Every structure is written in structure tokens, then in C-alpha cells.
Amino acid sequence: MTQDRPYTKLVSIACHDLVTPLSTVHGFARTLERLELDEPARRYVEMIGLAGEQMRELIEQLRIATQIEAGRYAPALVEVDSLELARGAAEALDDERVAVSGVGSGVMVDPDPTRRAVAQLARAAIRYGGQDGVDLVVRGPELAFSPLGRAAVPVLLGERFDELGGPAAAMLIRALGGSLAADDERLLVRLPEPGPG
């Protein structure tokens, strides 16, 4: 167990403190969505709800990254199917630009944070790779993202901090005992497998 540095502790407290007002915004946006509103008000309320959900996800990523940095991350490991995990990540993006295929197998991960990390890796691969979409091919515990533009590689490997999503995802994968590597056109993510017995 390591001692929190002041900045790490401050970020951790900020993540906790941001959740309450964000929950209020998100809750009222959901309440307003149930009302019969005219356009464009209906669309604006929908956008507020989506932005609130994105903020919640970002805060959760930052919270976990801070725990990892402080040596306090205690993942709730569960065996899940890697193909189902990849499909859940693509659905979470609500983006038809992520095509999932392949054959899954059991992996030992913290399910929600890992689903979020896989989604963020796909999003960053599209954003920084200069592509219209990404193929996510599952081969047992390995997830292959392609095509991969050269500019995307350092973000996805957590070597360049142009955004929160990619580097935080890389931190999480490694903290779980997984690995990330890139070749000419693919990001290869290997998730930890269940132990014997």
C-alpha cells in the first residue's frame, strides 16, 4: 500500500465530489426526458442526458486511474466472455463504426471498468487513427483493433496524454495483469485468463 501524494489525493477527492452535482444534472435530465417536450427542447434535454452520462464515465475512469497510481486499485475480478465484453463495449459507444467479430473465451477482469476501457480504446483508435471505423476482432483473450493509424499508437499505449480515455484504458488493462502492444496496423490487447481450478 502506498501513501497518496497530495495531488493524487486531491484528484481522488475531486472525483468523489463531482459525482453528487453530476447525479443531480443527470437525474433531472432523465426526468425532463419523460415529459412531452417540443423540438428543439426535447433534443437539448437528450443532449444534456448524454453529456451527463459521458461525464460520469470520465469521472469513473479518472477515479480508477487515480487508485491505480496510488496503488489502491482493488478490482472485483469476475470471469466473463471476451467476445461479450467486446460487444458490450461497442454497444456502450452507440456507434456503428465499431465492428466486432471473432471467438471469445473466459477472461478475468473487473467487468464494467474493462468494458469502459475497451470502448475508450475503440473510440481513441477512430479519433486518432484517421479512420471512419475500427474492426475489433476477438481471438480468445486477445482483442485486435484495426486499422490503426500511426498517430493513434502512443495514445492507445498510454505513452502520450492527448486525452483521458486511451491512457486510462491502458493503465487499467495493465493493472489487471493484461498487456497492450501495437504492430504496423493493429493494437493487440491481451486480457488475463482465469487461473487453473
C-alpha positions as CSV (number, residue, x, y, z in Angstrom):
1,M,0.0,0.0,0.0
2,T,1.5,3.4,-1.0
3,Q,0.9,6.8,0.6
4,D,-1.2,9.1,-1.6
5,R,0.6,12.1,-2.9
6,P,-1.2,15.4,-2.3
7,Y,-2.2,15.8,-6.0
8,T,-3.4,12.2,-6.3
9,K,-5.4,12.6,-3.1
10,L,-6.9,15.9,-4.5
11,V,-7.9,14.2,-7.8
12,S,-9.5,11.4,-5.9
13,I,-11.5,13.8,-3.7
14,A,-12.5,15.8,-6.7
15,C,-13.8,12.7,-8.5
16,H,-15.9,11.9,-5.4
17,D,-17.2,15.5,-5.0
18,L,-18.1,15.8,-8.7
19,V,-20.4,12.8,-8.6
20,T,-23.2,14.5,-6.5
21,P,-23.9,17.5,-8.7
22,L,-23.5,15.4,-11.8
23,S,-26.0,12.9,-10.5
24,T,-28.5,15.8,-9.9
25,V,-28.0,17.1,-13.5
26,H,-28.3,13.6,-14.9
27,G,-31.4,12.8,-12.8
28,F,-33.3,15.9,-13.8
29,A,-32.3,15.4,-17.5
30,R,-33.9,11.9,-17.3
31,T,-37.0,13.4,-15.6
32,L,-37.3,16.0,-18.3
33,E,-36.9,13.4,-21.0
34,R,-40.2,11.7,-19.7
35,L,-42.1,14.9,-20.3
36,E,-43.8,15.7,-23.7
37,L,-41.5,18.4,-24.9
38,D,-41.5,20.1,-28.3
39,E,-38.4,20.2,-30.5
40,P,-35.8,21.5,-30.1
41,A,-36.2,21.3,-26.3
42,R,-36.6,17.5,-26.5
43,R,-33.3,17.2,-28.4
44,Y,-31.5,19.6,-25.9
45,V,-32.6,17.6,-22.9
46,E,-31.4,14.4,-24.7
47,M,-28.1,16.0,-25.3
48,I,-27.8,17.1,-21.6
49,G,-28.5,13.5,-20.5
50,L,-25.9,12.0,-22.9
51,A,-23.3,14.6,-21.8
52,G,-24.1,13.8,-18.2
53,E,-23.5,10.1,-18.8
54,Q,-20.2,10.8,-20.6
55,M,-19.1,13.0,-17.7
56,R,-20.0,10.2,-15.3
57,E,-17.9,7.7,-17.3
58,L,-14.9,10.1,-17.5
59,I,-15.0,10.7,-13.7
60,E,-15.1,7.0,-13.1
61,Q,-12.1,6.5,-15.4
62,L,-10.2,9.2,-13.6
63,R,-11.1,7.8,-10.2
64,I,-9.8,4.3,-11.2
65,A,-6.7,5.8,-12.8
66,T,-6.0,7.7,-9.5
67,Q,-6.5,4.5,-7.5
68,I,-4.1,2.6,-9.8
69,E,-1.5,5.4,-9.5
70,A,-1.8,5.4,-5.7
71,G,-1.5,1.6,-5.5
72,R,-5.1,1.3,-4.1
73,Y,-7.0,-0.3,-7.0
74,A,-8.7,-3.4,-5.8
75,P,-10.5,-4.8,-8.9
76,A,-13.6,-7.0,-8.4
77,L,-12.4,-9.8,-10.8
78,V,-15.1,-11.9,-12.5
79,E,-14.8,-14.4,-15.3
80,V,-16.5,-13.0,-18.4
81,D,-16.5,-14.0,-22.1
82,S,-14.2,-11.7,-24.1
83,L,-16.5,-11.6,-27.1
84,E,-19.4,-10.5,-25.0
85,L,-17.2,-7.9,-23.3
86,A,-16.2,-6.5,-26.8
87,R,-19.8,-6.4,-27.9
88,G,-20.8,-4.6,-24.7
89,A,-18.1,-2.0,-25.3
90,A,-19.3,-1.4,-28.9
91,E,-22.9,-1.0,-27.7
92,A,-21.8,1.4,-25.0
93,L,-20.3,3.6,-27.7
94,D,-23.6,3.6,-29.5
95,D,-21.5,3.8,-32.6
96,E,-21.9,1.7,-35.7
97,R,-18.3,2.4,-36.6
98,V,-17.1,-0.4,-34.3
99,A,-17.5,-3.8,-36.0
100,V,-17.0,-6.7,-33.5
101,S,-16.3,-10.3,-34.7
102,G,-14.3,-13.4,-33.6
103,V,-14.5,-16.1,-31.0
104,G,-14.4,-15.3,-27.3
105,S,-13.1,-17.2,-24.2
106,G,-13.1,-16.6,-20.5
107,V,-11.1,-13.7,-19.1
108,M,-10.7,-12.5,-15.5
109,V,-11.5,-8.8,-15.4
110,D,-13.3,-6.1,-13.5
111,P,-16.3,-6.1,-15.9
112,D,-17.6,-2.5,-16.0
113,P,-14.2,-0.8,-16.0
114,T,-12.9,-3.2,-18.6
115,R,-15.9,-2.7,-20.8
116,R,-15.4,1.0,-20.5
117,A,-11.6,0.7,-21.3
118,V,-12.3,-1.4,-24.4
119,A,-14.8,1.2,-25.5
120,Q,-12.4,4.0,-24.9
121,L,-9.6,2.2,-26.9
122,A,-12.0,1.8,-29.8
123,R,-13.0,5.5,-29.6
124,A,-9.4,6.6,-29.5
125,A,-8.4,4.3,-32.3
126,I,-11.0,6.0,-34.5
127,R,-10.3,9.5,-33.3
128,Y,-6.5,9.4,-33.6
129,G,-6.2,6.9,-36.3
130,G,-7.8,8.9,-39.1
131,Q,-10.2,6.1,-39.9
132,D,-14.0,6.0,-40.4
133,G,-14.3,3.0,-38.2
134,V,-12.5,0.2,-36.4
135,D,-12.7,-3.6,-36.5
136,L,-12.5,-5.3,-33.2
137,V,-11.6,-8.9,-33.7
138,V,-11.7,-11.2,-30.7
139,R,-9.4,-14.3,-30.5
140,G,-9.9,-15.8,-27.1
141,P,-8.3,-13.4,-24.6
142,E,-6.8,-11.2,-27.3
143,L,-8.6,-8.2,-28.8
144,A,-7.2,-6.8,-32.0
145,F,-8.2,-3.2,-33.1
146,S,-7.5,-2.3,-36.7
147,P,-6.8,-0.4,-38.9
148,L,-4.6,1.6,-36.7
149,G,-3.1,4.9,-37.8
150,R,0.4,5.7,-36.6
151,A,-0.8,8.8,-34.6
152,A,-3.1,6.6,-32.5
153,V,-0.4,4.2,-31.2
154,P,1.1,6.3,-28.4
155,V,-2.3,7.4,-27.2
156,L,-3.6,3.8,-27.1
157,L,-0.5,2.5,-25.4
158,G,-0.7,5.3,-22.7
159,E,2.5,6.9,-23.9
160,R,1.0,10.2,-25.0
161,F,-1.6,12.0,-23.0
162,D,-3.8,13.8,-25.6
163,E,-7.0,12.6,-23.9
164,L,-8.1,10.7,-20.8
165,G,-9.7,7.6,-22.4
166,G,-6.9,5.9,-24.2
167,P,-4.2,6.3,-21.5
168,A,-6.6,5.5,-18.6
169,A,-7.7,2.3,-20.5
170,A,-4.1,1.2,-21.0
171,M,-3.4,1.8,-17.2
172,L,-6.5,-0.3,-16.3
173,I,-5.6,-3.2,-18.7
174,R,-2.0,-3.4,-17.3
175,A,-3.3,-3.1,-13.7
176,L,-5.5,-6.1,-14.3
177,G,-2.5,-8.1,-15.5
178,G,-3.2,-7.7,-19.2
179,S,-0.9,-6.2,-21.9
180,L,-1.1,-3.9,-24.9
181,A,1.1,-3.9,-27.9
182,A,0.9,-2.4,-31.4
183,D,2.3,-3.6,-34.7
184,D,2.0,-1.9,-38.1
185,E,-1.8,-1.8,-38.3
186,R,-3.2,-3.3,-35.1
187,L,-3.5,-2.7,-31.4
188,L,-3.3,-6.0,-29.6
189,V,-4.8,-6.2,-26.1
190,R,-4.4,-9.4,-24.2
191,L,-6.7,-9.8,-21.2
192,P,-5.8,-12.0,-18.2
193,E,-7.2,-15.5,-18.3
194,P,-8.7,-17.4,-15.4
195,G,-6.2,-19.5,-13.4
196,P,-6.4,-23.2,-13.2
197,G,-9.0,-24.7,-10.9
